[in-house]
């Protein structure tokens, strides 16, 4: 939803678009992403990443032979 600020453009019959809702949303998203970024990676995902790294190393080793 676009919010209008009818301040400066009253004579022209048009309102100016208020950017405050977008600023508020951006601030909340930034805060949310920061909280997610600060969370530790679960052990099961770390184990999966280690297995993927091992598989990649094995594939590269076989390719070099």
Buried (B, 14 or more C-beta within 10 A) or exposed (E): EEEEEEEEEEEEEEBEEBEEEEEEEEEEEEEEEEEEEEEEEEEEEEEEEEEEEEEEEEEEEEEEE
